[in-house]
Amino acid sequence: MKKKAALLMVMAVMTSSMAAGGVTALADDSGDKTTISFWHYMSSDKEGKYVQEAVDEFNAAQDEIFVEAQYLPREELMKQYTIGVVSGELPDVGMVDNPDHNSYASMGVFEDITDLYTSSDDQNFLEGSIGSCYYEEKLYGVPWGNNCLGLFYNTAMLEEAGIEVPTTWSELEAACEKLTTDTCKGMAISAIGNEEGTFQYMPWLLSAGGSVDELGSDASKESMTYLYSLIEKGYISKECINWTQADAEKQFASGQAAMMINGPWQFAGLSEDAPDLEYGVAKMPKADDGDYASILGGENLGICTGANVDAAWTFISWITSKEKSQEICKSIGRFSPRADVDAQQMFADDPLNSVFAEIMPDAQSRGPSPDWPEISAAIYTAQQEVFTGQKDVDTAMNDAQATVDALK
């Protein structure tokens, strides 16, 4: 009922929203082909160009289907899904952040493709990756690409300060103290008030022994207290509450942060923003009495309600095939979600990506839960409240726990 109520609420703003940021038709060269639409949020100046190259290759390779790919910023795309399930204006194929897949499936955005998948000859996806596509034991999509988080560090800065790459929270704090100057912070993170902020916080939570079901526990509070202490001491900029992960990359690339928490999708940006920068990557430091932790990120593809299902399935099957998955994921800083792609071999000649390939098997998923957007909001809201001094850790985390409990 909660999801249906949310859909009714958006009807009141549909007209203005579509006028302000609605999807526009794209010119195509489809001829007599069946045209289907594909919405994604891969930025056109980085990952998006590889997505478009793949779509162009598909369009040129066969005579029956023509795919129109359209980029929308992630937040706008998510809004259009919510609006489109009411208006009936959805694409044939849509991209979705993997922790959100359950939520949009429960709204009716995506078609049940269980029979299509189980009757296909290609069912070679990693269990954790394909698991994010299930809702109430039915399949509503397939995984597109995976990623995770690690620690980036400026090699020269660490060497000059005589610091080894930190492996624990204590070592990280000590490193930040030595690396922080008037012009450079020890580390950059994203603590923005959206899913990116939650994504970046989750490894700290998990390493301390906390969980999204026990945000009010001592372990969960320990993780928030630790991060806040780094901000209080000036080792992390207070501006992190406004920074996306791309903004954190800019801080690191410009030398305003000696380290950052980020993912392999930032390699392309770093090569453009700081082509001469010497840096390395490592596992995120673990709690002194905890385990290494990272979080599974990435995207799924689904066939939207009312789509040309056959044509959409043909395209999805092609673009997530072993050959194309490996090719695209390597280009856009993702790891293939396929079980038949060897990530270590895939990046054998790439020492940076090899580190992330080592991290990936232990990266934990967010959810899956149809309530994940609300759970995530409770987490990033608590983080924002603590980091801005609006609430102490105990109050913010207990309030977040109450929000999560109310969803059960």
ZAMARGU-4260 file (C-alpha; in steps of 0.2 Angstrom, whole numbers, plus 5000, padded with zeros to 4 digits):
<rodrens>
0) 5000/5000/5000 | 5014/5012/5004 | 5021/5010/4986 | 5004/5013/4979 | 5001/5028/4989
5) 5018/5035/4983 | 5013/5033/4965 | 4996/5042/4968 | 5006/5057/4975 | 5017/5059/4960
10) 5001/5061/4949 | 4999/5078/4955 | 5016/5084/4949 | 5017/5074/4933 | 5013/5088/4921
15) 5026/5100/4928 | 5039/5087/4931 | 5038/5080/4913 | 5038/5098/4906 | 5053/5102/4916
20) 5064/5087/4914 | 5054/5075/4903 | 5061/5062/4891 | 5062/5068/4873 | 5062/5057/4858
25) 5078/5055/4849 | 5080/5055/4830 | 5085/5038/4823 | 5091/5029/4808 | 5080/5014/4811
30) 5072/5012/4794 | 5060/4997/4794 | 5067/4990/4810 | 5057/4988/4826 | 5063/5003/4837
35) 5065/5001/4856 | 5070/5014/4869 | 5084/5011/4882 | 5086/5023/4896 | 5103/5024/4906
40) 5112/5035/4918 | 5130/5033/4911 | 5137/5050/4909 | 5140/5054/4891 | 5157/5061/4893
45) 5164/5046/4902 | 5155/5029/4903 | 5141/5034/4891 | 5151/5035/4876 | 5155/5016/4878
50) 5137/5012/4880 | 5133/5021/4864 | 5146/5012/4855 | 5139/4996/4860 | 5121/5001/4855
55) 5128/5007/4838 | 5136/4990/4836 | 5120/4981/4840 | 5110/4992/4828 | 5123/4988/4814
60) 5124/4970/4817 | 5106/4964/4814 | 5091/4970/4803 | 5076/4968/4814 | 5079/4979/4830
65) 5085/4997/4832 | 5089/5003/4850 | 5087/5022/4854 | 5098/5025/4869 | 5095/5040/4880
70) 5105/5046/4895 | 5096/5054/4910 | 5105/5059/4926 | 5102/5046/4939 | 5090/5055/4950
75) 5080/5061/4935 | 5079/5044/4928 | 5073/5037/4945 | 5059/5050/4945 | 5054/5046/4927
80) 5052/5028/4932 | 5040/5033/4946 | 5030/5045/4935 | 5030/5033/4920 | 5023/5018/4929
85) 5007/5029/4932 | 5007/5038/4915 | 5012/5022/4905 | 5027/5032/4897 | 5041/5020/4901
90) 5056/5014/4890 | 5057/4996/4883 | 5074/4994/4893 | 5079/5003/4908 | 5094/5004/4919
95) 5093/5004/4938 | 5105/5004/4953 | 5105/4987/4960 | 5099/4991/4977 | 5084/5000/4970
100) 5079/4986/4959 | 5067/4978/4972 | 5059/4994/4975 | 5055/4998/4957 | 5049/4980/4954
105) 5037/4982/4968 | 5030/4997/4960 | 5027/4989/4943 | 5040/4997/4933 | 5048/4981/4927
110) 5041/4965/4919 | 5043/4948/4926 | 5056/4939/4915 | 5058/4923/4925 | 5052/4912/4911
115) 5062/4921/4898 | 5078/4919/4909 | 5075/4901/4914 | 5071/4895/4897 | 5087/4904/4890
120) 5104/4895/4887 | 5113/4909/4896 | 5111/4909/4915 | 5129/4912/4919 | 5128/4926/4932
125) 5136/4927/4949 | 5123/4923/4963 | 5125/4939/4972 | 5123/4949/4956 | 5108/4940/4949
130) 5100/4940/4967 | 5098/4959/4967 | 5086/4956/4952 | 5074/4945/4961 | 5058/4952/4970
135) 5046/4940/4979 | 5055/4925/4970 | 5052/4932/4953 | 5066/4939/4941 | 5064/4957/4935
140) 5080/4960/4926 | 5098/4954/4924 | 5114/4962/4931 | 5124/4974/4920 | 5140/4978/4929
145) 5147/4977/4947 | 5159/4988/4957 | 5165/4991/4974 | 5175/5003/4985 | 5193/5004/4989
150) 5206/5016/4996 | 5215/5027/4983 | 5232/5035/4989 | 5244/5048/4982 | 5260/5038/4981
155) 5272/5053/4982 | 5263/5061/4997 | 5263/5045/5007 | 5282/5042/5003 | 5286/5060/5008
160) 5278/5058/5024 | 5286/5041/5027 | 5269/5032/5029 | 5264/5015/5024 | 5247/5012/5016
165) 5235/5011/5031 | 5226/4994/5034 | 5217/4998/5050 | 5207/5013/5057 | 5220/5017/5069
170) 5233/5017/5055 | 5222/5028/5044 | 5219/5041/5057 | 5238/5042/5060 | 5241/5044/5042
175) 5228/5057/5040 | 5236/5067/5054 | 5253/5067/5045 | 5245/5070/5028 | 5234/5085/5033
180) 5241/5102/5029 | 5234/5119/5026 | 5230/5115/5008 | 5228/5096/5008 | 5216/5085/5018
185) 5221/5068/5023 | 5206/5060/5015 | 5191/5064/5004 | 5174/5055/5005 | 5157/5057/4999
190) 5144/5060/5013 | 5131/5068/5002 | 5113/5066/5006 | 5108/5052/4994 | 5112/5034/4989
195) 5131/5039/4986 | 5132/5044/5004 | 5125/5028/5010 | 5136/5018/4998 | 5152/5026/5005
200) 5147/5024/5023 | 5142/5005/5022 | 5160/4998/5022 | 5163/5007/5038 | 5147/5001/5046
205) 5151/4983/5041 | 5169/4983/5046 | 5164/4988/5063 | 5151/4974/5064 | 5136/4985/5062
210) 5122/4982/5050 | 5107/4991/5042 | 5095/4981/5054 | 5105/4986/5069 | 5109/5004/5066
215) 5107/5008/5085 | 5119/4995/5090 | 5136/5000/5098 | 5145/4993/5083 | 5135/5004/5071
220) 5138/5019/5082 | 5156/5016/5083 | 5158/5017/5064 | 5149/5034/5063 | 5159/5040/5078
225) 5175/5036/5070 | 5171/5045/5053 | 5164/5060/5063 | 5181/5061/5073 | 5191/5062/5057
230) 5180/5077/5052 | 5181/5085/5069 | 5200/5084/5068 | 5201/5092/5051 | 5207/5076/5042
235) 5191/5076/5031 | 5183/5092/5024 | 5166/5096/5032 | 5161/5099/5013 | 5160/5081/5011
240) 5142/5082/5015 | 5140/5091/4998 | 5152/5080/4988 | 5147/5066/4976 | 5160/5053/4973
245) 5165/5063/4957 | 5168/5078/4968 | 5179/5067/4980 | 5189/5062/4964 | 5192/5080/4960
250) 5199/5084/4977 | 5211/5069/4975 | 5216/5073/4957 | 5220/5091/4962 | 5231/5087/4977
255) 5218/5094/4989 | 5216/5076/4997 | 5230/5064/4999 | 5218/5049/5000 | 5200/5045/4995
260) 5187/5032/4996 | 5181/5028/4978 | 5179/5015/4965 | 5186/5009/4949 | 5174/5020/4938
265) 5185/5035/4943 | 5201/5028/4934 | 5195/5037/4918 | 5192/5053/4927 | 5209/5053/4935
270) 5217/5050/4919 | 5209/5065/4912 | 5210/5076/4927 | 5228/5071/4933 | 5237/5061/4919
275) 5253/5063/4928 | 5247/5058/4946 | 5255/5043/4953 | 5243/5034/4964 | 5239/5017/4971
280) 5223/5008/4977 | 5221/4996/4992 | 5207/4988/5002 | 5198/5000/5013 | 5206/5000/5031
285) 5197/4989/5043 | 5191/4992/5060 | 5205/4988/5073 | 5195/4973/5079 | 5185/4970/5063
290) 5186/4963/5046 | 5190/4971/5029 | 5173/4976/5021 | 5167/4983/5004 | 5151/4986/4997
295) 5143/4979/4980 | 5138/4993/4968 | 5133/4992/4950 | 5118/4992/4939 | 5105/4980/4932
300) 5094/4981/4916 | 5076/4977/4916 | 5062/4976/4903 | 5049/4989/4908 | 5031/4986/4909
305) 5022/4988/4892 | 5038/4986/4883 | 5041/4976/4867 | 5047/4961/4877 | 5054/4950/4863
310) 5064/4965/4856 | 5070/4971/4873 | 5075/4953/4878 | 5085/4951/4862 | 5095/4967/4866
315) 5098/4963/4884 | 5103/4946/4880 | 5116/4953/4868 | 5123/4967/4878 | 5125/4956/4894
320) 5133/4941/4885 | 5150/4935/4890 | 5159/4944/4876 | 5150/4961/4877 | 5149/4961/4896
325) 5168/4959/4898 | 5171/4972/4885 | 5159/4985/4891 | 5163/4982/4910 | 5182/4984/4907
330) 5179/5001/4897 | 5167/5009/4910 | 5176/5004/4926 | 5165/4989/4931 | 5167/4971/4934
335) 5157/4959/4924 | 5143/4951/4935 | 5145/4935/4925 | 5152/4919/4933 | 5161/4914/4917
340) 5171/4930/4916 | 5188/4928/4926 | 5190/4946/4934 | 5208/4942/4939 | 5212/4937/4921
345) 5202/4951/4914 | 5214/4963/4923 | 5230/4953/4923 | 5239/4968/4915 | 5231/4981/4926
350) 5238/4982/4944 | 5225/4995/4949 | 5210/4986/4943 | 5217/4969/4950 | 5216/4976/4967
355) 5197/4979/4965 | 5196/4962/4957 | 5203/4955/4973 | 5190/4965/4984 | 5175/4961/4973
360) 5171/4943/4979 | 5169/4949/4997 | 5159/4965/4993 | 5142/4964/5001 | 5126/4969/4993
365) 5114/4983/4999 | 5097/4974/5002 | 5089/4968/4992 | 5073/4975/4999 | 5059/4985/4991
370) 5061/4997/5006 | 5079/5000/5002 | 5077/5018/4996 | 5069/5022/5013 | 5082/5012/5023
375) 5096/5021/5013 | 5087/5038/5017 | 5088/5034/5035 | 5106/5030/5034 | 5112/5045/5024
380) 5101/5057/5035 | 5109/5051/5051 | 5126/5054/5043 | 5121/5071/5038 | 5114/5075/5055
385) 5130/5069/5064 | 5142/5077/5052 | 5134/5094/5052 | 5132/5094/5071 | 5113/5093/5071
390) 5112/5078/5082 | 5124/5067/5092 | 5129/5050/5086 | 5117/5041/5098 | 5102/5051/5094
395) 5105/5051/5075 | 5108/5032/5075 | 5093/5028/5086 | 5082/5039/5076 | 5088/5030/5060
400) 5085/5013/5069 | 5067/5019/5073 | 5064/5023/5054 | 5070/5006/5048 | 5060/4997/5062
405) 5044/5006/5056 | 5046/4999/5038 | 5046/4981/5045
</rodrens>
